[in-house]
Structure formats: C-alpha cells, structure tokens
Amino acid sequence: MPAVRSVFISDVHLGTRACQAESLLAFLREYPAHHLYLVGDIIDFWSMSRGIHWSPAQNTVIQKVLRRARHGEQVVFVPGNHDEALRDYRGSAFGDIRVEHEYVHETADGRRFLLIHGDDFDQVTRYHRWVAVLGDVAYNLLVRINGWLSRLRRLLGIPGYWSLAGYAKRRVKTALRFIFDFEDSVMRHVRERGLDGVICGHIHWAALKEMDGLIYANCGDWVDSCTAIVEHEDGRLEMVVWSAIAPASLPASLLGRKTPAFQAEPD
C-alpha cells in the first residue's frame, strides 16, 4: 500500500563515491508511492568521465526504481546537467520510465507544479561550463572531507550529523547570494507560466517554502543532506530529511525527520 501519493528526489549522483545509495534505498523502502519523480542529476556522467565508483548499493537503486516502474508506479525522469545526455531521449520511455525535459505535476488538491532540474536558471552552468566543472570537483572534495570528519566525530563520541558543505553554504555570502538569486529566477519563471509552484533540485539546498503566494520546493540531494519532497494523499507537500549516517540496525521510522507540510487553503 503506497505510503504517499508522490515522491520527488534529485541529485543522487550515482557513479560517485559521495552518493548515499544505502540511505536512499532505506528511504525508498519506507515511501512507496503512486508517482516517483527523478528530478535530475540521478547519474553523474560528469564525475564518471573522471573516474567511476559504482557500488552494489548504487546498482540496487537502479533495480529498485525499475522494479517500481514495472509494478505500476508512474516513474518520470527529468534529466539534469550531470545526466544531460539523456535529454536527447525526452519523450521516450526506458523500462516504463518516461524521460521528459520538464513536467507539470498536478497534486491531489488541484495545484500544478513545474518539475525541472533547475540548471537553466544557473548562469554559471549555462555560460561558464568550465567553472561549473571546477566547482563540481571542489564540491566533491568537500563532501569527501566531510565524510572523514563524520567518521572522526563518531570515533570521538560526538553525536549528531554535521555538514561541512552545508556550513560553507550558510557562511559564504556569495554562496547564499547564488541560492537566493536561483530561487528568485525560478519563481519568476513559474509565475509567468501561471503555475502554483515548482519542484526542482540542482543547487543541493533542500527547501519547502511559500514565496509571494507560490510554493518553492527543492528536493536537495543524496550526497550530503539526504532529502526528498513527498506529496501526501490530500495534496500536502512535505520535506523529508533522511539521516546520511544512520546505522543500518535502526528502524527506518526513527531515522527520518520532516518539515511542516504545505497545503492549499480550503475554498
């Protein structure tokens, strides 16, 4: 029985060491749905061109998604910039998975959300690709250093999960300005199209908030924050934050935490 109506995930970055495939599998087991939306950068062809790391868990992620599609779950894949080669196949289907450049999802309460990865609204990615690639290398290094720090914190008995990448984004003014500019650009586009909101990814900064009467939802990532957006059967949207470092022995119900949900006001 589906736990939610829809699941939205992005920025899994399969093919890299940073991918938190085990955590994603635990999340997917906990959240069967009617609709599964893959909102870009699911496979990281950029990083794989420099070196491939493909673990058994990452292979299981692919098998899990294919199995859900075979069993009747609607699976839509909106490629991002790291798997942009698959954009050439928009309008096609692979193993019951539809590939679309963008998609409009209607929630159970009648709201219409644009599903896009978001790189079209990132000026660096669009016009300065070499800078984007360099930034990607630097980010992957930051995430690897964060993994070493997390292991050290566990050895020292320091509780909780601390993100070096998240800390840098909160403290570096240019990073915050980039995030705010990205959000504003996306929401201007959504307003021009007469939609109720957007569900995107790309910037690895999970969010679910109202902006001038519209809803901005960013799925986050499965590299550092391990986050997703879900839609409940009544149309409410909720952000789920999954533990990236939780022991496998803990029950899944104890590992996730959620944000307050957003729902349309009743007429």
Protein Blocks (a to p, Z undefined) as FASTA:
>chain_A
ZZbfbdcdehklgoiaklcfklmmmmmmmmgcfbdcdeejkbcfklmmnoccddfklmmm
mmmmmmmmmnopacdddddfklmmmmmmgoiaeehiacdfbdcdddfkopacdddfklmm
mmklmmmmmlmmmmmmmmmmmmmmmmmmmmmmmmnopgcjddfklmmmmmmmklmmmmmm
mmmmmmmmmmmnopabdcdehjopacdddeehiacddebiaklnopaddddfkopacddd
ddfkbcfkbcfklmpccddddddddZZ
